[in-house]
Amino acid sequence: MPLIFSCWRYLLLCLAGLTPCAWSQDAPGLQHIYLPTAARERTLDVLLWYPTAPGGQALLLEENRLFKGTPVRQDAPVAPGRYPLLLLSHGSGGNAAGMGWLAGPLAQRGYIVAAPNHPGTTTADSTPEATMRIWERPADISAVLTALLAQPDWQARIQPNRVAVLGFSLGGHTALALAGARVNLDRYARYCEDPAAMTVRLGECRWLAGSPVGLRQLDAAHFGQSFKDPRIQQAIAIDPGLAQAFEANSLHSITVPVQIINLGRPGTHPRAVEGAPLAQAIPGSSYATVPDAIHFSFLRECQANGRAILAEEGEPDPLCDDGGSRARADIHAELLRLVSRALLSP
């Protein structure tokens, strides 16, 4: 086989996670940075995972009594070269560090991965009022992209023609919105006003009902505007939030590759995050499900006594359960394979 084709074959296998990458160390690099954004009155707290040269401080990111940490090399040098950029958007009440189990391996496969903590919808900083301001999250991601491309050190490492966005839950809406999808406020309000939506544990309607500002009081034009960022060349949405509110014509008009993933077998996904109809409406999109998983399977692996801790604290959500016999590590491995292969798509 000619050397050039052999090299390309190795690169594809490496990025797909089917063979070790030459630049992989025992952990990816991690930097914690703060980026300005005109859309908010404060800076964005952003985590960056990346391929590393040797060095940095080895540690477990966000190891705590409930969740296992993920290995990183803090402030390690960036490995020479230019890499695709993946922007991550966490779920409502989640955080950037909680996606380290996915971001770290992708960095070891040759990606720079950037994830902001979205103010108002992140861990210990989450309110129903902020959750309804869905326009802030796409603006955060676009601001991170703008800032990274303006900083000489990162601009020199990023391939500007290989920029993708991946979001989970409410972050799934963010990813689709950046690809050009729009939502309809009236349709969403009617969905949340359905008594059935209020009885679903997994769904934002009960959460939003706690806001002193109702959905009907929002500016419909602002809520349903386009947040498309033409610099985004690909979108991946996992259990996308606001699934019942998307405008069909905006889905039909998306031109970038889109991958939608639902956690669980077909027929078991809550309406709040049902992705199959969205995938059917987006030209050329792909759709996959992950059997024996639930929405919370996207969270980090729990410590061995995680269930006991949740019971002790009276937590109603099954944060450490996965709805089947599969270990969460196995579910994560399948998600990593699906995402890696999707990111190889043109």
C-alpha positions in Angstrom: 0.0 0.0 0.0 1.5 3.5 -0.9 2.6 5.4 2.2 0.2 8.3 1.7 -2.8 5.9 1.7 -1.4 4.0 4.6 -1.1 7.2 6.6 -4.7 8.2 5.8 -6.0 4.8 6.8 -4.1 5.0 10.1 -5.6 8.5 10.8 -9.1 7.3 10.1 -8.8 4.3 12.3 -7.2 6.4 15.0 -10.0 9.0 15.0 -12.6 6.3 15.1 -11.0 4.8 18.2 -10.1 1.5 16.5 -6.3 1.9 16.9 -4.1 3.9 19.4 -3.2 7.4 18.2 0.5 8.3 18.1 0.0 11.5 20.1 -2.0 9.8 22.9 -0.5 10.2 26.3 -2.0 8.6 29.4 -4.4 11.5 29.7 -5.5 14.4 27.5 -4.4 18.0 28.2 -6.8 20.4 30.0 -6.9 24.1 30.3 -9.4 26.2 32.3 -9.9 29.6 30.6 -12.2 32.5 30.9 -13.6 34.1 27.7 -15.4 37.4 27.3 -18.7 37.6 25.5 -20.7 40.6 24.5 -24.0 38.8 25.1 -23.4 38.4 28.9 -22.3 40.6 31.7 -19.7 38.2 32.8 -17.0 36.0 31.3 -17.6 32.4 30.2 -16.0 29.7 32.2 -14.6 27.3 29.6 -12.8 23.9 29.8 -10.5 22.9 26.9 -9.3 19.3 26.3 -6.6 18.8 23.7 -3.9 16.4 22.4 -0.8 16.8 24.5 3.0 16.7 24.4 4.5 15.3 27.7 4.1 17.4 30.7 1.4 19.0 32.9 -0.1 18.0 36.2 -1.8 14.6 36.3 -5.1 14.7 38.2 -8.7 13.4 38.2 -11.1 16.1 37.0 -14.1 16.6 39.3 -13.7 13.4 41.4 -16.2 13.5 44.2 -18.1 11.3 46.5 -20.9 10.6 44.0 -19.2 10.6 40.6 -15.8 9.3 39.4 -13.4 11.8 38.0 -11.8 11.7 34.6 -8.0 11.7 34.1 -6.4 14.8 32.6 -3.0 16.5 32.4 -3.7 20.1 33.5 -1.9 22.8 31.5 0.2 20.2 29.5 1.7 21.6 26.3 -0.4 21.2 23.2 1.0 18.6 20.8 2.3 20.1 17.6 -0.2 20.2 14.7 -3.6 21.6 13.8 -6.8 19.8 14.9 -10.5 19.8 14.4 -12.5 21.7 17.0 -15.5 20.2 18.8 -17.7 22.5 20.9 -19.7 20.9 23.7 -22.9 22.1 25.3 -24.0 20.4 28.5 -27.5 19.7 29.7 -29.7 21.8 32.0 -28.2 21.7 35.4 -25.1 19.9 34.1 -21.6 21.3 33.6 -18.6 21.2 31.3 -16.5 19.0 33.5 -19.2 16.3 33.6 -18.6 15.7 29.9 -14.9 14.9 30.5 -15.5 11.2 30.0 -16.4 12.0 26.3 -14.2 15.1 25.8 -11.0 13.4 27.1 -11.0 10.4 24.7 -11.9 12.6 21.8 -8.9 14.8 22.6 -6.7 11.8 22.6 -8.1 10.9 19.2 -7.0 14.2 17.8 -9.6 16.8 18.6 -9.5 20.1 20.5 -12.7 20.0 22.6 -14.1 23.2 24.2 -17.0 23.3 26.6 -18.4 26.3 28.4 -20.4 26.3 31.6 -23.6 28.0 30.5 -24.5 30.6 33.2 -28.0 30.2 34.6 -28.3 26.5 33.5 -25.2 24.9 35.0 -24.6 23.0 38.3 -25.3 25.2 41.3 -26.3 28.0 39.0 -29.6 27.0 37.4 -32.9 28.7 37.4 -36.2 28.2 35.4 -36.0 31.8 34.2 -32.5 31.3 32.7 -33.5 28.0 31.2 -36.2 29.7 29.2 -33.7 32.1 27.7 -32.7 29.5 25.1 -31.0 32.1 22.9 -28.2 32.5 25.4 -26.7 29.1 25.0 -26.1 29.2 21.2 -24.6 32.7 21.7 -22.2 31.2 24.3 -21.0 28.5 21.9 -20.5 31.1 19.1 -18.7 33.4 21.5 -16.3 30.5 22.5 -15.6 29.8 18.8 -14.9 33.5 18.1 -12.6 33.9 21.0 -10.6 30.8 20.3 -10.1 31.8 16.6 -9.0 35.2 17.8 -6.3 33.9 20.2 -3.1 33.3 18.4 -2.0 30.2 20.3 -5.4 28.4 19.7 -5.9 29.8 16.2 -2.6 28.2 15.2 -3.9 24.8 16.5 -7.4 24.8 15.1 -8.6 23.7 11.7 -11.2 26.3 10.9 -12.9 24.1 8.3 -13.4 21.3 10.8 -15.7 22.8 13.5 -18.4 20.7 15.0 -20.9 21.1 17.9 -22.2 18.4 20.2 -24.9 18.9 22.8 -26.8 16.8 25.3 -30.4 17.4 26.4 -30.9 21.2 26.5 -27.4 21.3 24.9 -28.9 19.1 22.1 -31.2 22.0 21.2 -28.2 24.3 21.3 -26.4 22.1 18.8 -29.3 21.9 16.4 -30.0 25.6 16.7 -26.4 26.4 15.7 -27.0 24.2 12.6 -30.1 26.3 11.7 -33.0 24.6 13.5 -35.6 27.0 15.0 -38.3 26.4 17.6 -41.9 27.8 17.9 -42.9 29.3 21.2 -46.6 28.6 20.8 -46.0 25.0 20.0 -43.7 24.6 22.9 -46.1 26.3 25.3 -48.9 24.1 24.2 -46.8 21.0 24.7 -45.9 22.1 28.3 -49.5 23.0 29.0 -50.6 19.4 28.3 -51.1 17.8 31.7 -49.2 14.7 30.4 -46.0 16.8 30.0 -46.3 17.9 33.6 -46.2 14.3 34.9 -43.0 13.4 33.1 -40.1 13.3 35.4 -37.7 13.7 32.5 -38.7 16.9 30.9 -38.2 20.6 31.5 -41.9 21.6 31.7 -42.2 20.9 35.4 -39.0 22.8 36.0 -40.1 25.8 33.9 -43.4 25.9 35.8 -41.5 27.1 38.8 -40.6 30.4 37.1 -42.5 33.6 37.9 -42.2 34.3 34.2 -44.4 32.1 32.1 -43.6 30.8 28.6 -46.4 32.8 27.1 -44.8 36.0 28.4 -41.6 35.5 26.3 -41.0 37.3 23.1 -42.0 34.7 20.5 -39.9 36.2 17.7 -36.8 36.3 20.0 -37.5 32.7 21.2 -37.9 31.4 17.7 -35.2 33.3 15.9 -32.4 31.6 14.0 -29.1 31.0 15.9 -27.4 29.5 12.9 -23.6 29.9 12.9 -22.2 29.4 9.4 -18.8 28.4 10.9 -20.3 25.2 12.3 -19.8 22.4 9.8 -21.5 19.5 11.7 -23.9 19.0 14.6 -24.5 16.0 17.0 -27.5 16.1 19.3 -27.9 13.5 22.1 -31.4 13.3 23.6 -32.2 16.8 22.2 -34.3 19.1 24.4 -37.3 21.0 23.1 -37.8 18.2 20.7 -41.6 19.0 20.4 -41.0 22.6 19.5 -38.9 22.6 16.3 -40.2 24.2 13.1 -40.4 21.6 10.4 -39.3 24.0 7.7 -36.2 25.0 9.6 -35.2 21.3 9.9 -35.8 20.8 6.2 -33.4 23.7 5.5 -30.4 22.4 7.5 -27.5 21.7 5.1 -24.7 20.5 7.4 -24.3 16.8 8.5 -26.4 16.1 11.6 -26.3 13.0 13.8 -29.1 12.5 16.4 -28.7 9.9 19.2 -31.3 8.8 21.7 -30.5 6.9 24.8 -32.6 3.8 25.1 -34.4 1.4 22.8 -36.9 2.8 20.2 -40.3 3.3 21.8 -38.8 4.1 25.2 -37.7 7.7 24.7 -39.6 10.4 26.5 -41.4 12.8 24.1 -39.3 15.7 25.6 -36.2 14.3 23.8 -37.6 12.1 21.0 -35.1 12.5 18.2 -36.4 10.2 15.5 -38.9 12.6 13.9 -36.2 15.4 13.9 -33.8 13.1 12.1 -36.4 12.2 9.5 -37.0 15.9 8.8 -33.3 16.8 8.4 -32.0 16.0 4.9 -29.1 13.5 5.0 -29.1 13.2 8.8 -28.3 10.0 10.6 -30.1 8.5 13.7 -29.0 6.0 16.3 -30.2 4.6 19.6 -28.2 3.2 22.5 -30.0 0.2 24.0 -30.4 -0.4 27.7 -29.6 3.2 28.5 -31.6 6.1 29.9 -31.2 9.9 29.8 -29.0 9.9 32.9 -26.6 7.4 31.3 -24.8 10.4 29.7 -23.6 11.5 33.2 -20.3 10.4 34.5 -19.9 7.0 36.1 -21.0 6.8 39.7 -18.9 5.7 42.6 -19.6 2.2 43.9 -21.8 3.6 46.7 -23.5 6.2 44.5 -27.0 4.9 44.8 -26.8 4.8 48.6 -25.6 8.5 48.6 -28.6 9.5 46.4 -31.0 7.7 48.7 -29.4 9.3 51.7 -29.8 12.8 50.1 -33.4 12.1 49.0 -32.5 12.7 45.3 -35.6 11.6 43.2 -33.8 11.2 39.9 -32.0 7.9 39.1 -28.7 9.5 38.5 -26.8 6.2 39.0 -29.2 3.9 37.2 -29.1 3.0 33.5 -32.4 1.1 32.9 -30.8 -2.2 32.0 -28.1 -4.7 32.6 -25.3 -2.7 30.9 -22.6 -0.9 32.9 -22.4 2.8 32.3 -18.8 2.4 31.1 -20.1 0.2 28.3 -22.8 2.7 27.4 -20.2 5.4 27.3 -17.9 3.3 25.1 -20.7 2.9 22.6 -21.5 6.6 22.6 -17.8 7.3 22.1 -17.8 5.0 19.0 -21.0 6.6 17.6 -19.6 10.2 18.1 -16.2 9.3 16.7 -17.6 7.8 13.6 -20.0 10.7 13.1 -17.2 13.2 13.3 -15.4 11.3 10.5 -18.4 12.0 8.2 -17.8 14.7 5.5 
